[in-house]
Amino acid sequence: MKIKLIVFTILLFSIVTFAIIRYLIIDKSKRMGELRIVSSPVASLFINNNPIDRPTPYNSKYKPGEYSIKLIPRGDATSSASWEGKVMVYSNTVTYINRELGSSQKTSSGEILIPTEMKNRPTKQNTGEINIETEPIGAIIKLDNDEKGVSPLLLSEVSKGAHEISVSLPGYFPKIKKINIETGYKINAILKLAIDQSQELEEEIASKSADLKKEVKEIEITQTEVGFLRVRQEPNVNSEEVGRVNPGDIFKILEEASGWIKINYEPSKEGWVSKTYTKAVN
């Protein structure tokens, strides 16, 4: 009887020990999530305002919850813009952050992928969801090269496995991202687009050109001693006379030189008149 009691005690102790180990180590590890951060260029990393002892790329286990992330470019890349934001970490998933740090926030891009279990099981077998947000909003979303709509957009019943998301918006560089869907999981994808500065420059030039056109002024020919004003081929008094205009005639200014104004004195003919005998038209 005594031997049986000892054996039972040892067995009970083993079960309790195993349960404790399983709870503290195995179950605890399952409740943890992972934070994975990459950047270009390499950046110093702060999590919840605490400096991390190693730069990007970085990955480590974290308890589920919200975390504040800050990236500051290192070394010769100090001219690049820093980035900061908040992300969620969920148990048994990987929260992924990728930032391409440009010279400003406008020229920077990146993505944040946060997987989480769907609140309701999918109605279609072996499917999940992708919730897509973009900065700026209104970008065209394609899934596996099939246009789905504009952001923000929720894609339901996405089949399990690898997929490709492409995001495009006029004036911005397009972004393509591969995403793996697990059954019963939703991926929250936040995609930041970088502005295409070449298009921005073209728009600026076009805007300036439009402004110049708006600033085109008109002149009116005033009275002269002889009752008309000579139009000359070049902007000087010794140049050949190519035509004549009358007081009260109004013309658009094509060009100005010292004391002279170029006009279309006839529909297809240009010439110069003395500025002395003109006045601006409001």
DRENPA-3360 file (N, C-alpha, C; in nm, 2 decimals, always signed):
BEGIN
1 = MKIKLIVF = +0.08/-0.12/+0.00/+0.00/+0.00/+0.00/+0.09/+0.13/+0.00 ~ +0.19/+0.12/+0.08/+0.28/+0.23/+0.09/+0.35/+0.26/-0.04 ~ +0.39/+0.15/-0.12/+0.46/+0.17/-0.24/+0.36/+0.23/-0.35 ~ +0.23/+0.19/-0.34/+0.14/+0.24/-0.44/+0.12/+0.39/-0.41 ~ +0.12/+0.43/-0.29/+0.10/+0.57/-0.25/+0.22/+0.66/-0.30 ~ +0.34/+0.60/-0.29/+0.46/+0.67/-0.34/+0.45/+0.69/-0.49 ~ +0.42/+0.58/-0.56/+0.41/+0.58/-0.71/+0.30/+0.68/-0.75 ~ +0.19/+0.68/-0.68/+0.08/+0.78/-0.71/+0.13/+0.92/-0.69;
9 = TILLFSIV = +0.20/+0.94/-0.58/+0.25/+1.08/-0.55/+0.35/+1.13/-0.66 ~ +0.44/+1.04/-0.70/+0.53/+1.07/-0.81/+0.46/+1.10/-0.94 ~ +0.36/+1.02/-0.97/+0.29/+1.04/-1.09/+0.21/+1.17/-1.09 ~ +0.15/+1.20/-0.98/+0.08/+1.32/-0.96/+0.17/+1.44/-0.97 ~ +0.29/+1.43/-0.91/+0.38/+1.54/-0.92/+0.43/+1.56/-1.06 ~ +0.45/+1.46/-1.14/+0.49/+1.47/-1.27/+0.39/+1.54/-1.36 ~ +0.26/+1.50/-1.34/+0.15/+1.56/-1.42/+0.14/+1.71/-1.39 ~ +0.15/+1.74/-1.26/+0.14/+1.88/-1.22/+0.26/+1.96/-1.28;
17 = TFAIIRYL = +0.38/+1.90/-1.27/+0.50/+1.97/-1.32/+0.48/+1.99/-1.47 ~ +0.44/+1.89/-1.54/+0.42/+1.90/-1.69/+0.32/+2.01/-1.72 ~ +0.21/+2.01/-1.64/+0.10/+2.11/-1.67/+0.16/+2.25/-1.65 ~ +0.24/+2.27/-1.54/+0.30/+2.40/-1.52/+0.39/+2.44/-1.63 ~ +0.48/+2.35/-1.67/+0.57/+2.38/-1.78/+0.50/+2.41/-1.91 ~ +0.40/+2.33/-1.93/+0.32/+2.36/-2.06/+0.25/+2.49/-2.05 ~ +0.20/+2.53/-1.94/+0.13/+2.66/-1.93/+0.23/+2.77/-1.93 ~ +0.34/+2.76/-1.86/+0.44/+2.87/-1.85/+0.52/+2.89/-1.98;
25 = IIDKSKRM = +0.55/+2.78/-2.05/+0.64/+2.78/-2.16/+0.57/+2.77/-2.29 ~ +0.50/+2.65/-2.31/+0.44/+2.62/-2.44/+0.32/+2.71/-2.47 ~ +0.23/+2.72/-2.37/+0.11/+2.80/-2.39/+0.14/+2.95/-2.40 ~ +0.24/+2.99/-2.32/+0.28/+3.13/-2.32/+0.34/+3.17/-2.45 ~ +0.42/+3.08/-2.51/+0.48/+3.11/-2.64/+0.37/+3.12/-2.75 ~ +0.26/+3.04/-2.74/+0.16/+3.05/-2.83/+0.08/+3.18/-2.82 ~ +0.08/+3.24/-2.70/+0.01/+3.36/-2.68/+0.09/+3.48/-2.73 ~ +0.21/+3.46/-2.75/+0.30/+3.57/-2.80/+0.28/+3.60/-2.95;
33 = GELRIVSS = +0.31/+3.72/-2.99/+0.31/+3.75/-3.13/+0.45/+3.80/-3.17 ~ +0.47/+3.83/-3.30/+0.60/+3.87/-3.35/+0.60/+4.00/-3.42 ~ +0.70/+4.08/-3.39/+0.71/+4.21/-3.46/+0.83/+4.21/-3.55 ~ +0.81/+4.23/-3.68/+0.92/+4.22/-3.78/+0.92/+4.35/-3.85 ~ +1.04/+4.42/-3.85/+1.06/+4.55/-3.90/+1.18/+4.56/-4.00 ~ +1.16/+4.61/-4.12/+1.27/+4.63/-4.21/+1.25/+4.77/-4.27 ~ +1.37/+4.83/-4.31/+1.37/+4.96/-4.37/+1.48/+4.98/-4.46 ~ +1.46/+5.07/-4.55/+1.57/+5.12/-4.64/+1.57/+5.27/-4.64;
41 = PVASLFIN = +1.68/+5.33/-4.60/+1.81/+5.28/-4.55/+1.79/+5.22/-4.41 ~ +1.90/+5.16/-4.36/+1.90/+5.11/-4.22/+1.87/+5.22/-4.12 ~ +1.79/+5.19/-4.02/+1.74/+5.29/-3.93/+1.75/+5.24/-3.78 ~ +1.78/+5.34/-3.69/+1.77/+5.31/-3.55/+1.62/+5.30/-3.51 ~ +1.60/+5.21/-3.41/+1.46/+5.17/-3.38/+1.43/+5.21/-3.24 ~ +1.31/+5.26/-3.22/+1.25/+5.29/-3.09/+1.11/+5.22/-3.08 ~ +1.09/+5.15/-2.97/+0.96/+5.09/-2.95/+0.91/+5.13/-2.82 ~ +0.79/+5.20/-2.82/+0.73/+5.26/-2.70/+0.83/+5.36/-2.64;
49 = NNPIDRPT = +0.90/+5.43/-2.73/+1.00/+5.54/-2.69/+1.12/+5.48/-2.63 ~ +1.14/+5.35/-2.63/+1.26/+5.29/-2.57/+1.36/+5.25/-2.69 ~ +1.48/+5.30/-2.68/+1.58/+5.26/-2.79/+1.61/+5.11/-2.79 ~ +1.61/+5.05/-2.91/+1.64/+4.91/-2.93/+1.79/+4.90/-2.96 ~ +1.86/+4.80/-2.90/+2.01/+4.79/-2.91/+2.05/+4.75/-3.05 ~ +1.96/+4.72/-3.14/+2.01/+4.69/-3.27/+1.92/+4.75/-3.38 ~ +1.97/+4.79/-3.49/+1.90/+4.86/-3.60/+1.81/+4.76/-3.68 ~ +1.74/+4.82/-3.78/+1.67/+4.73/-3.87/+1.77/+4.66/-3.96;
57 = PYNSKYKP = +1.74/+4.54/-4.01/+1.61/+4.47/-3.99/+1.60/+4.41/-3.85 ~ +1.48/+4.40/-3.80/+1.46/+4.36/-3.66/+1.34/+4.26/-3.65 ~ +1.35/+4.16/-3.57/+1.23/+4.08/-3.53/+1.24/+4.02/-3.39 ~ +1.13/+4.02/-3.32/+1.13/+3.97/-3.19/+0.99/+3.94/-3.14 ~ +0.98/+3.85/-3.04/+0.85/+3.82/-2.98/+0.80/+3.93/-2.89 ~ +0.67/+3.96/-2.90/+0.60/+4.06/-2.81/+0.47/+4.01/-2.77 ~ +0.43/+4.06/-2.65/+0.29/+4.03/-2.60/+0.19/+4.10/-2.69 ~ +0.07/+4.04/-2.71/-0.03/+4.11/-2.78/-0.06/+4.25/-2.73;
65 = GEYSIKLI = -0.08/+4.34/-2.81/-0.11/+4.48/-2.77/-0.07/+4.58/-2.87 ~ -0.08/+4.71/-2.84/-0.05/+4.82/-2.93/+0.09/+4.87/-2.90 ~ +0.17/+4.89/-3.01/+0.31/+4.94/-2.99/+0.33/+5.06/-3.07 ~ +0.41/+5.16/-3.02/+0.45/+5.28/-3.09/+0.59/+5.25/-3.15 ~ +0.61/+5.27/-3.28/+0.73/+5.24/-3.35/+0.79/+5.37/-3.41 ~ +0.92/+5.39/-3.39/+0.98/+5.51/-3.46/+1.11/+5.46/-3.52 ~ +1.13/+5.51/-3.65/+1.25/+5.48/-3.72/+1.33/+5.60/-3.76 ~ +1.46/+5.61/-3.73/+1.54/+5.72/-3.76/+1.66/+5.67/-3.84;
73 = PRGDATSS = +1.67/+5.72/-3.97/+1.78/+5.68/-4.05/+1.92/+5.70/-3.99 ~ +2.01/+5.60/-4.02/+2.14/+5.60/-3.96/+2.25/+5.64/-4.06 ~ +2.37/+5.67/-4.01/+2.49/+5.69/-4.09/+2.47/+5.80/-4.19 ~ +2.51/+5.77/-4.32/+2.51/+5.87/-4.43/+2.37/+5.90/-4.48 ~ +2.27/+5.83/-4.42/+2.13/+5.85/-4.47/+2.05/+5.95/-4.38 ~ +2.12/+6.04/-4.32/+2.05/+6.13/-4.22/+1.96/+6.23/-4.30 ~ +1.98/+6.24/-4.43/+1.89/+6.33/-4.51/+1.76/+6.27/-4.54 ~ +1.74/+6.14/-4.51/+1.61/+6.07/-4.53/+1.52/+6.10/-4.41;
81 = ASWEGKVM = +1.39/+6.10/-4.44/+1.29/+6.13/-4.34/+1.27/+6.02/-4.24 ~ +1.25/+6.05/-4.12/+1.22/+5.95/-4.02/+1.07/+5.91/-4.03 ~ +1.03/+5.81/-3.96/+0.89/+5.76/-3.96/+0.85/+5.71/-3.82 ~ +0.73/+5.74/-3.79/+0.67/+5.68/-3.66/+0.52/+5.65/-3.68 ~ +0.48/+5.55/-3.61/+0.34/+5.51/-3.62/+0.31/+5.41/-3.51 ~ +0.18/+5.37/-3.50/+0.14/+5.27/-3.40/+0.09/+5.15/-3.47 ~ +0.12/+5.03/-3.42/+0.07/+4.90/-3.48/+0.02/+4.81/-3.37 ~ -0.06/+4.71/-3.41/-0.11/+4.61/-3.32/-0.03/+4.48/-3.34;
89 = VYSNTVTY = +0.00/+4.41/-3.23/+0.05/+4.27/-3.23/-0.05/+4.18/-3.18 ~ -0.08/+4.07/-3.25/-0.18/+3.97/-3.21/-0.10/+3.84/-3.18 ~ -0.16/+3.76/-3.09/-0.10/+3.63/-3.06/-0.09/+3.54/-3.18 ~ +0.03/+3.47/-3.18/+0.05/+3.37/-3.29/+0.05/+3.42/-3.43 ~ +0.08/+3.55/-3.45/+0.09/+3.61/-3.58/+0.21/+3.70/-3.59 ~ +0.24/+3.75/-3.71/+0.36/+3.83/-3.73/+0.31/+3.97/-3.79 ~ +0.33/+4.07/-3.71/+0.31/+4.21/-3.76/+0.43/+4.26/-3.84 ~ +0.41/+4.29/-3.96/+0.52/+4.32/-4.05/+0.52/+4.47/-4.09;
97 = INRELGSS = +0.63/+4.54/-4.07/+0.65/+4.68/-4.11/+0.76/+4.69/-4.21 ~ +0.74/+4.76/-4.32/+0.85/+4.79/-4.41/+0.84/+4.93/-4.45 ~ +0.95/+5.01/-4.44/+0.95/+5.15/-4.48/+1.06/+5.18/-4.57 ~ +1.03/+5.25/-4.68/+1.13/+5.30/-4.77/+1.14/+5.45/-4.75 ~ +1.24/+5.49/-4.68/+1.25/+5.63/-4.63/+1.31/+5.72/-4.73 ~ +1.23/+5.81/-4.79/+1.28/+5.91/-4.89/+1.32/+6.04/-4.82 ~ +1.34/+6.14/-4.90/+1.39/+6.27/-4.85/+1.28/+6.34/-4.77 ~ +1.15/+6.30/-4.79/+1.04/+6.37/-4.72/+0.93/+6.26/-4.70;
105 = QKTSSGEI = +0.83/+6.30/-4.63/+0.72/+6.21/-4.61/+0.65/+6.18/-4.74 ~ +0.64/+6.28/-4.83/+0.58/+6.26/-4.96/+0.65/+6.16/-5.05 ~ +0.78/+6.16/-5.04/+0.86/+6.07/-5.12/+0.89/+5.93/-5.05 ~ +0.84/+5.91/-4.93/+0.86/+5.79/-4.86/+0.74/+5.70/-4.89 ~ +0.77/+5.56/-4.88/+0.66/+5.47/-4.90/+0.68/+5.35/-4.81 ~ +0.59/+5.26/-4.81/+0.60/+5.14/-4.72/+0.47/+5.07/-4.70 ~ +0.47/+4.97/-4.62/+0.35/+4.89/-4.59/+0.35/+4.84/-4.45 ~ +0.24/+4.82/-4.39/+0.22/+4.75/-4.26/+0.12/+4.64/-4.29;
113 = LIPTEMKN = +0.15/+4.52/-4.25/+0.06/+4.40/-4.26/+0.04/+4.35/-4.12 ~ -0.09/+4.35/-4.08/-0.13/+4.30/-3.95/-0.23/+4.19/-3.96 ~ -0.19/+4.06/-3.95/-0.29/+3.95/-3.95/-0.36/+3.94/-3.82 ~ -0.49/+3.90/-3.83/-0.56/+3.87/-3.71/-0.68/+3.78/-3.74 ~ -0.72/+3.70/-3.64/-0.83/+3.61/-3.66/-0.96/+3.68/-3.69 ~ -1.03/+3.63/-3.79/-1.16/+3.69/-3.82/-1.26/+3.67/-3.71 ~ -1.34/+3.77/-3.68/-1.44/+3.76/-3.57/-1.54/+3.65/-3.60 ~ -1.58/+3.64/-3.73/-1.67/+3.53/-3.77/-1.60/+3.44/-3.87;
121 = RPTKQNTG = -1.63/+3.31/-3.86/-1.56/+3.22/-3.95/-1.61/+3.24/-4.09 ~ -1.52/+3.23/-4.19/-1.56/+3.26/-4.33/-1.67/+3.16/-4.38 ~ -1.76/+3.22/-4.45/-1.87/+3.13/-4.51/-1.83/+3.04/-4.61 ~ -1.72/+3.07/-4.68/-1.67/+2.99/-4.79/-1.54/+2.92/-4.73 ~ -1.53/+2.79/-4.76/-1.42/+2.71/-4.70/-1.29/+2.75/-4.76 ~ -1.18/+2.74/-4.67/-1.05/+2.78/-4.71/-1.03/+2.92/-4.77 ~ -1.09/+3.01/-4.70/-1.08/+3.15/-4.74/-1.04/+3.24/-4.62 ~ -1.00/+3.37/-4.65/-0.98/+3.47/-4.55/-1.01/+3.60/-4.61;
129 = EINIETEP = -0.97/+3.71/-4.55/-1.00/+3.85/-4.59/-0.87/+3.93/-4.60 ~ -0.88/+4.04/-4.68/-0.78/+4.14/-4.68/-0.85/+4.28/-4.67 ~ -0.81/+4.35/-4.57/-0.87/+4.49/-4.55/-0.75/+4.59/-4.60 ~ -0.78/+4.66/-4.70/-0.67/+4.75/-4.76/-0.70/+4.89/-4.74 ~ -0.61/+4.96/-4.68/-0.61/+5.11/-4.66/-0.49/+5.16/-4.73 ~ -0.50/+5.28/-4.80/-0.39/+5.34/-4.86/-0.37/+5.49/-4.82 ~ -0.25/+5.54/-4.83/-0.22/+5.68/-4.81/-0.15/+5.73/-4.94 ~ -0.22/+5.82/-5.01/-0.35/+5.87/-4.99/-0.46/+5.77/-5.03;
137 = IGAIIKLD = -0.58/+5.80/-4.98/-0.70/+5.72/-5.01/-0.74/+5.73/-5.16 ~ -0.82/+5.64/-5.21/-0.87/+5.65/-5.35/-0.79/+5.58/-5.45 ~ -0.69/+5.50/-5.40/-0.60/+5.43/-5.50/-0.68/+5.31/-5.56 ~ -0.64/+5.28/-5.68/-0.70/+5.16/-5.75/-0.64/+5.03/-5.70 ~ -0.72/+4.94/-5.66/-0.67/+4.81/-5.60/-0.70/+4.70/-5.70 ~ -0.59/+4.62/-5.72/-0.60/+4.50/-5.80/-0.56/+4.38/-5.72 ~ -0.63/+4.27/-5.73/-0.59/+4.14/-5.66/-0.56/+4.04/-5.77 ~ -0.43/+3.99/-5.78/-0.39/+3.90/-5.88/-0.43/+3.96/-6.02;
145 = NDEKGVSP = -0.40/+4.09/-6.04/-0.42/+4.16/-6.17/-0.57/+4.18/-6.20 ~ -0.66/+4.15/-6.11/-0.80/+4.17/-6.13/-0.85/+4.29/-6.05 ~ -0.89/+4.40/-6.12/-0.93/+4.52/-6.05/-1.05/+4.50/-5.96 ~ -1.04/+4.54/-5.84/-1.14/+4.52/-5.74/-1.22/+4.64/-5.69 ~ -1.15/+4.76/-5.70/-1.22/+4.88/-5.66/-1.11/+4.98/-5.61 ~ -1.15/+5.08/-5.53/-1.06/+5.18/-5.48/-1.06/+5.17/-5.33 ~ -0.95/+5.22/-5.27/-0.93/+5.21/-5.12/-1.00/+5.32/-5.05 ~ -1.05/+5.30/-4.93/-1.03/+5.17/-4.85/-1.12/+5.07/-4.90;
153 = LLLSEVSK = -1.08/+4.94/-4.89/-1.15/+4.83/-4.96/-1.13/+4.70/-4.88 ~ -1.24/+4.63/-4.85/-1.24/+4.50/-4.79/-1.26/+4.39/-4.89 ~ -1.16/+4.30/-4.91/-1.18/+4.19/-5.00/-1.21/+4.06/-4.92 ~ -1.33/+4.01/-4.94/-1.38/+3.89/-4.87/-1.36/+3.76/-4.95 ~ -1.37/+3.65/-4.89/-1.36/+3.52/-4.95/-1.24/+3.51/-5.05 ~ -1.12/+3.56/-5.00/-1.00/+3.54/-5.07/-0.94/+3.40/-5.04 ~ -0.92/+3.33/-5.15/-0.88/+3.19/-5.13/-0.74/+3.18/-5.05 ~ -0.73/+3.07/-4.98/-0.61/+3.04/-4.90/-0.49/+3.03/-5.00;
161 = GAHEISVS = -0.37/+3.09/-4.96/-0.25/+3.08/-5.04/-0.19/+3.22/-5.07 ~ -0.10/+3.22/-5.17/-0.03/+3.34/-5.20/-0.11/+3.42/-5.30 ~ -0.11/+3.55/-5.28/-0.18/+3.65/-5.37/-0.09/+3.77/-5.39 ~ -0.12/+3.85/-5.50/-0.05/+3.97/-5.53/-0.15/+4.09/-5.53 ~ -0.11/+4.19/-5.45/-0.19/+4.31/-5.44/-0.11/+4.42/-5.52 ~ -0.18/+4.49/-5.61/-0.12/+4.61/-5.67/-0.20/+4.73/-5.64 ~ -0.13/+4.84/-5.61/-0.20/+4.96/-5.58/-0.15/+5.07/-5.67 ~ -0.23/+5.15/-5.73/-0.19/+5.26/-5.82/-0.28/+5.38/-5.80;
169 = LPGYFPKI = -0.21/+5.50/-5.82/-0.28/+5.63/-5.81/-0.21/+5.73/-5.90 ~ -0.28/+5.80/-5.99/-0.21/+5.90/-6.07/-0.12/+6.00/-5.99 ~ +0.00/+6.02/-6.03/+0.09/+6.11/-5.96/+0.18/+6.04/-5.86 ~ +0.16/+5.91/-5.84/+0.23/+5.83/-5.74/+0.29/+5.71/-5.80 ~ +0.40/+5.66/-5.74/+0.46/+5.54/-5.79/+0.37/+5.42/-5.74 ~ +0.35/+5.32/-5.83/+0.26/+5.21/-5.80/+0.33/+5.12/-5.70 ~ +0.26/+5.04/-5.62/+0.32/+4.95/-5.53/+0.26/+4.81/-5.55 ~ +0.34/+4.71/-5.54/+0.30/+4.57/-5.56/+0.35/+4.49/-5.43;
177 = KKINIETG = +0.26/+4.41/-5.37/+0.29/+4.34/-5.25/+0.23/+4.20/-5.26 ~ +0.31/+4.10/-5.22/+0.27/+3.96/-5.22/+0.22/+3.93/-5.07 ~ +0.10/+3.87/-5.06/+0.04/+3.84/-4.93/+0.00/+3.70/-4.93 ~ +0.02/+3.63/-4.82/-0.02/+3.49/-4.80/-0.15/+3.49/-4.71 ~ -0.25/+3.43/-4.76/-0.38/+3.42/-4.68/-0.39/+3.28/-4.61 ~ -0.43/+3.29/-4.48/-0.45/+3.17/-4.40/-0.60/+3.16/-4.38 ~ -0.66/+3.04/-4.38/-0.80/+3.02/-4.35/-0.84/+3.08/-4.22 ~ -0.95/+3.16/-4.23/-1.01/+3.22/-4.11/-0.93/+3.35/-4.05;
185 = YKINAILK = -0.83/+3.40/-4.13/-0.76/+3.51/-4.09/-0.78/+3.63/-4.18 ~ -0.78/+3.75/-4.13/-0.79/+3.87/-4.20/-0.65/+3.95/-4.19 ~ -0.61/+3.99/-4.31/-0.48/+4.07/-4.31/-0.52/+4.22/-4.33 ~ -0.48/+4.30/-4.23/-0.50/+4.45/-4.24/-0.38/+4.50/-4.31 ~ -0.39/+4.55/-4.43/-0.28/+4.60/-4.51/-0.29/+4.75/-4.52 ~ -0.19/+4.82/-4.47/-0.19/+4.97/-4.48/-0.07/+5.01/-4.57 ~ -0.10/+5.06/-4.69/+0.00/+5.08/-4.79/+0.02/+5.23/-4.82 ~ +0.15/+5.28/-4.80/+0.18/+5.42/-4.82/+0.25/+5.43/-4.96;
193 = LAIDQSQE = +0.19/+5.52/-5.04/+0.25/+5.55/-5.18/+0.34/+5.67/-5.18 ~ +0.45/+5.66/-5.26/+0.54/+5.77/-5.27/+0.50/+5.86/-5.39 ~ +0.51/+5.99/-5.37/+0.47/+6.08/-5.49/+0.58/+6.07/-5.60 ~ +0.53/+6.07/-5.72/+0.62/+6.07/-5.84/+0.66/+6.22/-5.86 ~ +0.78/+6.26/-5.82/+0.82/+6.39/-5.83/+0.83/+6.44/-5.98 ~ +0.86/+6.35/-6.07/+0.87/+6.40/-6.21/+0.73/+6.45/-6.26 ~ +0.62/+6.38/-6.22/+0.49/+6.42/-6.26/+0.45/+6.55/-6.18 ~ +0.50/+6.56/-6.06/+0.47/+6.68/-5.98/+0.54/+6.80/-6.04;
201 = LEEEIASK = +0.66/+6.78/-6.10/+0.73/+6.89/-6.17/+0.66/+6.93/-6.29 ~ +0.61/+6.83/-6.37/+0.54/+6.85/-6.49/+0.41/+6.94/-6.46 ~ +0.34/+6.90/-6.35/+0.22/+6.97/-6.31/+0.26/+7.11/-6.27 ~ +0.37/+7.13/-6.20/+0.42/+7.26/-6.16/+0.45/+7.35/-6.28 ~ +0.51/+7.29/-6.38/+0.55/+7.37/-6.50/+0.42/+7.41/-6.58 ~ +0.32/+7.31/-6.59/+0.20/+7.34/-6.65/+0.12/+7.45/-6.58 ~ +0.13/+7.44/-6.45/+0.06/+7.54/-6.37/+0.12/+7.68/-6.39 ~ +0.25/+7.69/-6.39/+0.32/+7.82/-6.42/+0.29/+7.87/-6.56;
209 = SADLKKEV = +0.28/+7.77/-6.65/+0.25/+7.81/-6.79/+0.11/+7.87/-6.80 ~ +0.01/+7.81/-6.72/-0.12/+7.85/-6.72/-0.13/+7.99/-6.66 ~ -0.05/+8.01/-6.55/-0.05/+8.14/-6.48/+0.01/+8.25/-6.57 ~ +0.11/+8.21/-6.66/+0.16/+8.31/-6.75/+0.06/+8.35/-6.85 ~ -0.02/+8.25/-6.90/-0.12/+8.28/-6.99/-0.23/+8.37/-6.93 ~ -0.26/+8.35/-6.80/-0.35/+8.44/-6.74/-0.30/+8.58/-6.73 ~ -0.17/+8.59/-6.72/-0.11/+8.72/-6.70/-0.09/+8.80/-6.83 ~ -0.13/+8.74/-6.94/-0.11/+8.80/-7.07/-0.19/+8.94/-7.07;
217 = KEIEITQT = -0.12/+9.04/-7.10/-0.19/+9.17/-7.09/-0.21/+9.22/-7.24 ~ -0.30/+9.32/-7.24/-0.33/+9.38/-7.37/-0.29/+9.53/-7.37 ~ -0.27/+9.58/-7.48/-0.23/+9.73/-7.49/-0.33/+9.79/-7.59 ~ -0.34/+9.92/-7.57/-0.42/+10.00/-7.67/-0.33/+10.11/-7.73 ~ -0.34/+10.12/-7.86/-0.26/+10.22/-7.93/-0.32/+10.36/-7.90 ~ -0.23/+10.45/-7.86/-0.27/+10.59/-7.83/-0.25/+10.68/-7.95 ~ -0.29/+10.81/-7.94/-0.27/+10.90/-8.05/-0.13/+10.93/-8.08 ~ -0.10/+10.95/-8.20/+0.04/+10.99/-8.25/+0.03/+11.12/-8.33;
225 = EVGFLRVR = +0.14/+11.18/-8.36/+0.15/+11.31/-8.43/+0.10/+11.29/-8.57 ~ +0.12/+11.17/-8.63/+0.08/+11.15/-8.77/-0.05/+11.07/-8.78 ~ -0.12/+11.03/-8.67/-0.25/+10.97/-8.68/-0.24/+10.82/-8.69 ~ -0.12/+10.76/-8.69/-0.11/+10.61/-8.70/+0.03/+10.58/-8.63 ~ +0.05/+10.45/-8.60/+0.17/+10.40/-8.54/+0.24/+10.30/-8.63 ~ +0.36/+10.32/-8.66/+0.44/+10.23/-8.75/+0.47/+10.10/-8.67 ~ +0.46/+9.99/-8.74/+0.50/+9.85/-8.69/+0.63/+9.82/-8.76 ~ +0.73/+9.79/-8.68/+0.86/+9.76/-8.73/+0.90/+9.61/-8.72;
233 = QEPNVNSE = +0.99/+9.57/-8.81/+1.03/+9.43/-8.81/+1.11/+9.39/-8.68 ~ +1.20/+9.48/-8.64/+1.28/+9.46/-8.52/+1.25/+9.58/-8.42 ~ +1.29/+9.56/-8.29/+1.26/+9.66/-8.19/+1.36/+9.78/-8.19 ~ +1.36/+9.85/-8.30/+1.44/+9.98/-8.30/+1.39/+10.07/-8.41 ~ +1.42/+10.20/-8.40/+1.36/+10.29/-8.50/+1.42/+10.28/-8.64 ~ +1.53/+10.22/-8.65/+1.60/+10.21/-8.78/+1.55/+10.08/-8.85 ~ +1.47/+10.00/-8.79/+1.42/+9.87/-8.85/+1.32/+9.90/-8.96 ~ +1.30/+9.81/-9.05/+1.21/+9.82/-9.16/+1.06/+9.83/-9.11;
241 = EVGRVNPG = +0.99/+9.92/-9.17/+0.84/+9.93/-9.14/+0.77/+9.82/-9.21 ~ +0.69/+9.74/-9.13/+0.62/+9.63/-9.20/+0.47/+9.64/-9.19 ~ +0.42/+9.75/-9.12/+0.28/+9.77/-9.12/+0.25/+9.89/-9.03 ~ +0.12/+9.92/-9.03/+0.07/+10.04/-8.95/-0.05/+10.00/-8.87 ~ -0.07/+10.05/-8.75/-0.19/+10.03/-8.66/-0.24/+10.17/-8.63 ~ -0.37/+10.17/-8.59/-0.44/+10.30/-8.56/-0.47/+10.32/-8.41 ~ -0.47/+10.44/-8.37/-0.51/+10.47/-8.23/-0.65/+10.41/-8.20 ~ -0.65/+10.35/-8.08/-0.77/+10.28/-8.03/-0.77/+10.13/-8.06;
249 = DIFKILEE = -0.68/+10.08/-8.15/-0.66/+9.94/-8.17/-0.61/+9.87/-8.05 ~ -0.65/+9.75/-8.02/-0.61/+9.68/-7.90/-0.54/+9.55/-7.94 ~ -0.43/+9.52/-7.88/-0.35/+9.40/-7.92/-0.30/+9.33/-7.79 ~ -0.28/+9.20/-7.80/-0.22/+9.12/-7.69/-0.07/+9.14/-7.70 ~ +0.00/+9.15/-7.58/+0.14/+9.16/-7.58/+0.20/+9.02/-7.60 ~ +0.28/+9.00/-7.70/+0.35/+8.88/-7.73/+0.49/+8.87/-7.66 ~ +0.55/+8.99/-7.66/+0.69/+9.00/-7.60/+0.72/+9.14/-7.58 ~ +0.82/+9.17/-7.49/+0.86/+9.30/-7.46/+1.01/+9.31/-7.47;
257 = ASGWIKIN = +1.06/+9.42/-7.53/+1.20/+9.46/-7.53/+1.21/+9.60/-7.47 ~ +1.33/+9.65/-7.47/+1.35/+9.78/-7.41/+1.28/+9.89/-7.49 ~ +1.16/+9.93/-7.43/+1.08/+10.04/-7.50/+1.00/+9.99/-7.61 ~ +0.99/+9.86/-7.64/+0.91/+9.81/-7.75/+0.82/+9.70/-7.71 ~ +0.71/+9.68/-7.79/+0.62/+9.57/-7.76/+0.59/+9.50/-7.89 ~ +0.60/+9.36/-7.88/+0.57/+9.28/-8.00/+0.42/+9.24/-8.00 ~ +0.36/+9.26/-8.12/+0.21/+9.23/-8.13/+0.19/+9.15/-8.26 ~ +0.07/+9.10/-8.27/+0.02/+9.05/-8.40/-0.06/+9.16/-8.46;
265 = YEPSKEGW = +0.00/+9.23/-8.55/-0.07/+9.35/-8.61/-0.17/+9.30/-8.72 ~ -0.15/+9.18/-8.77/-0.24/+9.11/-8.85/-0.25/+8.97/-8.81 ~ -0.35/+8.89/-8.84/-0.37/+8.76/-8.78/-0.25/+8.67/-8.79 ~ -0.17/+8.68/-8.90/-0.05/+8.59/-8.91/+0.08/+8.67/-8.92 ~ +0.07/+8.79/-8.88/+0.19/+8.88/-8.89/+0.23/+8.94/-8.76 ~ +0.36/+8.94/-8.73/+0.41/+9.00/-8.60/+0.50/+9.11/-8.63 ~ +0.50/+9.20/-8.53/+0.60/+9.32/-8.55/+0.60/+9.39/-8.42 ~ +0.69/+9.50/-8.42/+0.72/+9.57/-8.29/+0.66/+9.71/-8.30;
273 = VSKTYTKA = +0.60/+9.76/-8.19/+0.56/+9.90/-8.19/+0.62/+9.97/-8.07 ~ +0.64/+10.10/-8.08/+0.70/+10.18/-7.97/+0.60/+10.18/-7.85 ~ +0.66/+10.15/-7.73/+0.58/+10.14/-7.61/+0.53/+10.28/-7.57 ~ +0.59/+10.39/-7.62/+0.56/+10.52/-7.58/+0.42/+10.56/-7.63 ~ +0.37/+10.49/-7.74/+0.24/+10.52/-7.79/+0.14/+10.41/-7.76 ~ +0.15/+10.35/-7.64/+0.06/+10.25/-7.60/+0.02/+10.27/-7.45 ~ -0.09/+10.21/-7.42/-0.13/+10.21/-7.27/-0.19/+10.07/-7.24 ~ -0.18/+10.03/-7.11/-0.22/+9.90/-7.07/-0.38/+9.90/-7.07;
281 = VN = -0.43/+9.79/-7.10/-0.58/+9.77/-7.10/-0.61/+9.69/-6.97 ~ -0.70/+9.73/-6.89/-0.73/+9.66/-6.76/-0.82/+9.54/-6.80;
% end
